[in-house]
């Protein structure tokens, strides 16, 4: 199973996040989820939104972010990348410019956040970029249908929110088996609430293809030895 670590791009500087990407990979990370900081990250918690704000205060030039992303990818050729981007950020960059950047540099997997309508999403898909689909733990019919028709990976909630579950599928393994029974054959990556190696092992044993870890890793950026240990522990649970 793949270990996917979230990188707050540009925090506190572009050079610092570039070095952190290397630290992630050296510690055992398989896939880096790398964001474009948004000027309006309305779906983020205070911690992530604050990091985006700091990043943009230090560099407000999306061209610079794209140059840095290319450098990171070139320096880590064996690493897979997922781009997390708000729809409002794509509109700031320009849809065509963003699409050309992704296609020309092999950034094929997109987590598109804050969708107001389907225009941007469909434009990405029509240009053969893979847009993920988020499915909550309770397996809402609308989200399952979207996942069935999606061309990207399924981002499945790993733990229920406040005990909200579908009684037919109470465990994560039940949820994954159900999605597979629906004919969904794209990768299923699980995230939200992953904090310990035991959580990672639970996701692996449930049959997921990958696991997202986010804030737990971000909060260790000032303690590199501990960050490397925690990523190593997560990676061991994946193998």
C-alpha positions as CSV (number, residue, x, y, z in Angstrom):
1,X,0.0,0.0,0.0
2,X,1.2,3.5,-0.9
3,X,2.0,6.1,1.8
4,X,0.8,9.5,0.8
5,X,2.1,12.5,2.7
6,X,0.7,16.0,2.4
7,X,3.1,18.9,1.7
8,X,2.0,22.5,2.4
9,X,3.7,24.0,-0.6
10,X,5.5,27.3,-0.1
11,X,5.4,27.0,3.7
12,X,7.2,28.8,5.1
13,X,9.1,29.3,1.8
14,X,9.3,27.6,-1.5
15,X,12.8,26.5,-0.9
16,X,11.8,25.0,2.5
17,X,9.0,23.0,1.1
18,X,11.3,21.8,-1.7
19,X,13.7,20.5,0.9
20,X,10.9,19.0,2.9
21,X,9.7,17.0,-0.1
22,X,13.1,15.4,-0.2
23,X,12.9,14.6,3.5
24,X,9.6,12.9,3.0
25,X,10.9,10.7,0.3
26,X,14.1,9.8,2.1
27,X,12.0,8.8,5.1
28,X,9.8,6.4,3.1
29,X,7.0,8.5,1.5
30,X,5.7,7.0,-1.8
31,X,3.4,9.8,-3.0
32,X,3.4,13.5,-2.2
33,X,0.2,15.4,-2.1
34,X,1.3,18.9,-3.0
35,X,-0.9,21.9,-2.8
36,X,-1.3,25.2,-4.5
37,X,-2.0,27.5,-1.6
38,X,-5.4,29.3,-2.1
39,X,-6.3,32.8,-1.3
40,X,-9.7,31.5,-0.2
41,X,-9.2,28.0,1.3
42,X,-12.7,28.0,2.7
43,X,-12.9,24.3,3.3
44,X,-9.6,24.0,5.2
45,X,-9.2,23.9,9.0
46,X,-7.4,26.8,10.7
47,X,-4.1,25.0,10.7
48,X,-3.9,24.3,7.0
49,X,-5.5,27.7,6.0
50,X,-2.9,29.4,8.2
51,X,-0.1,27.7,6.4
52,X,-1.5,28.7,3.0
53,X,-1.8,32.3,4.2
54,X,1.8,32.3,5.3
55,X,3.0,30.7,2.0
56,X,1.2,33.4,0.0
57,X,2.5,36.2,2.1
58,X,6.0,35.0,1.3
59,X,5.3,34.3,-2.3
60,X,2.2,35.3,-4.2
61,X,3.4,34.3,-7.6
62,X,1.9,31.1,-8.9
63,X,4.4,30.9,-11.7
64,X,7.1,30.6,-9.0
65,X,5.1,27.7,-7.4
66,X,4.9,25.9,-10.8
67,X,8.6,26.3,-11.4
68,X,9.3,24.9,-7.9
69,X,7.0,22.0,-8.5
70,X,8.8,21.1,-11.7
71,X,12.1,21.2,-9.8
72,X,10.8,18.9,-7.1
73,X,9.5,16.4,-9.6
74,X,12.7,16.4,-11.6
75,X,14.8,15.9,-8.4
76,X,12.5,13.0,-7.2
77,X,11.8,11.1,-10.5
78,X,10.6,7.9,-8.7
79,X,8.0,9.7,-6.6
80,X,4.4,10.1,-7.6
81,X,2.7,13.4,-7.1
82,X,-0.9,14.4,-6.5
83,X,-1.8,18.1,-6.9
84,X,-4.4,19.6,-4.5
85,X,-5.8,22.8,-5.9
86,X,-8.9,24.9,-5.3
87,X,-11.1,25.8,-8.2
88,X,-10.6,29.5,-7.3
89,X,-6.8,29.1,-7.7
90,X,-7.1,27.5,-11.1
91,X,-9.3,30.5,-12.1
92,X,-6.5,32.8,-10.9
93,X,-3.8,30.9,-12.8
94,X,-6.0,30.5,-15.8
95,X,-7.6,27.2,-16.7
96,X,-5.6,26.6,-20.0
97,X,-2.3,27.6,-18.3
98,X,-2.9,25.2,-15.4
99,X,-3.9,22.4,-17.8
100,X,-0.8,22.9,-19.9
101,X,1.4,23.0,-16.8
102,X,0.0,19.6,-15.6
103,X,0.1,17.9,-19.0
104,X,3.6,19.1,-19.9
105,X,5.1,18.1,-16.6
106,X,3.3,14.8,-15.9
107,X,1.1,16.0,-13.0
108,X,-1.8,13.8,-13.9
109,X,-3.6,13.3,-10.6
110,X,-5.7,16.2,-9.3
111,X,-7.6,16.7,-6.1
112,X,-10.0,19.6,-7.1
113,X,-11.4,21.4,-4.1
114,X,-14.1,24.0,-3.7
115,X,-16.0,23.2,-6.9
116,X,-18.7,25.8,-7.7
117,X,-19.8,24.2,-10.9
118,X,-18.7,21.4,-13.2
119,X,-17.0,23.5,-15.9
120,X,-13.4,23.5,-14.6
121,X,-13.7,19.8,-13.6
122,X,-15.0,18.7,-16.9
123,X,-12.3,20.7,-18.7
124,X,-9.6,18.9,-16.7
125,X,-11.1,15.5,-17.5
126,X,-11.5,16.3,-21.2
127,X,-7.8,17.0,-21.2
128,X,-7.1,13.6,-19.8
129,X,-6.2,14.8,-16.3
130,X,-7.5,12.5,-13.6
131,X,-9.7,14.2,-11.1
132,X,-10.3,12.4,-7.8
133,X,-13.7,11.9,-6.2
134,X,-14.3,12.2,-2.5
135,X,-16.6,9.6,-0.9
136,X,-17.7,10.0,2.8
137,X,-17.7,7.0,5.1
138,X,-21.5,6.7,5.0
139,X,-21.4,6.0,1.2
140,X,-23.9,8.5,0.1
141,X,-25.5,7.4,-3.2
142,X,-24.6,10.6,-5.0
143,X,-20.9,10.3,-4.1
144,X,-20.8,6.6,-5.0
145,X,-22.3,7.4,-8.4
146,X,-19.7,10.1,-8.9
147,X,-17.0,7.7,-8.0
148,X,-18.3,5.2,-10.4
149,X,-18.2,7.7,-13.2
150,X,-14.9,9.3,-12.2
151,X,-11.6,9.0,-14.1
152,X,-9.4,9.5,-11.0
153,X,-8.8,7.8,-7.8
154,X,-11.4,7.5,-5.0
155,X,-10.6,9.5,-1.9
156,X,-12.5,7.5,0.8
157,X,-12.9,8.8,4.3
158,X,-11.0,6.5,6.5
159,X,-12.9,7.0,9.7
160,X,-16.5,8.1,10.3
161,X,-17.3,11.5,11.5
162,X,-19.0,11.5,14.9
163,X,-20.0,7.9,14.3
164,X,-21.9,8.6,11.1
165,X,-21.9,5.3,9.2
166,X,-24.0,3.3,6.8
167,X,-25.3,0.4,9.0
168,X,-24.9,-2.0,6.0
169,X,-21.1,-1.1,5.8
170,X,-19.9,-0.4,9.4
171,X,-16.2,-1.1,8.8
172,X,-13.8,0.5,6.3
173,X,-13.3,-2.9,4.7
174,X,-17.0,-3.2,4.1
175,X,-17.0,0.2,2.5
176,X,-14.1,-0.7,0.2
177,X,-15.6,-4.0,-0.7
178,X,-18.9,-2.3,-1.6
179,X,-17.1,0.2,-3.9
180,X,-15.3,-2.6,-5.6
181,X,-18.6,-4.5,-6.0
182,X,-20.0,-1.4,-7.8
183,X,-17.4,-1.9,-10.5
184,X,-15.0,0.9,-9.3
185,X,-11.6,-0.3,-10.3
186,X,-9.6,2.9,-9.9
187,X,-7.3,3.2,-6.9
188,X,-8.9,3.8,-3.5
189,X,-6.9,6.0,-1.2
190,X,-8.1,6.5,2.3
191,X,-7.6,9.5,4.5
192,X,-9.0,11.7,7.3
193,X,-8.3,10.8,10.9
194,X,-5.1,8.9,10.3
195,X,-2.8,9.5,13.2
196,X,-1.0,6.3,14.2
197,X,0.7,3.4,12.5
198,X,-2.2,1.3,13.8
199,X,-4.6,3.5,11.8
200,X,-2.4,2.9,8.7
201,X,-2.4,-0.8,9.3
202,X,-6.2,-0.8,9.6
203,X,-6.4,0.9,6.2
204,X,-4.1,-1.6,4.7
205,X,-6.0,-4.6,6.1
206,X,-9.2,-3.1,4.8
207,X,-7.9,-3.4,1.2
208,X,-7.0,0.2,0.3
209,X,-4.4,1.1,-2.3
210,X,-3.0,4.0,-0.4
211,X,-3.3,6.1,2.8
212,X,-3.2,9.8,3.3
213,X,-1.4,11.4,6.3
214,X,-1.5,15.1,6.7
215,X,-1.5,17.3,9.9
216,X,0.4,14.7,11.9
217,X,3.3,15.0,9.6
218,X,3.0,18.8,9.0
219,X,3.2,19.4,12.8
220,X,6.6,17.7,12.9
221,X,8.3,19.9,10.3
222,X,10.4,21.6,13.0
223,X,11.6,18.2,14.4
224,X,13.1,16.4,11.5
225,X,14.4,13.3,13.3
226,X,10.9,12.7,14.7
227,X,9.3,13.4,11.3
228,X,11.6,10.8,9.7
229,X,10.8,8.3,12.4
230,X,7.0,8.8,12.1
231,X,7.1,8.5,8.4
232,X,9.2,5.4,8.7
233,X,6.7,3.9,11.1
234,X,3.8,4.6,8.8
235,X,5.8,3.1,5.8
236,X,6.5,0.0,7.8
237,X,2.7,-0.4,8.5
238,X,2.1,0.0,4.7
239,X,4.5,-2.8,3.7
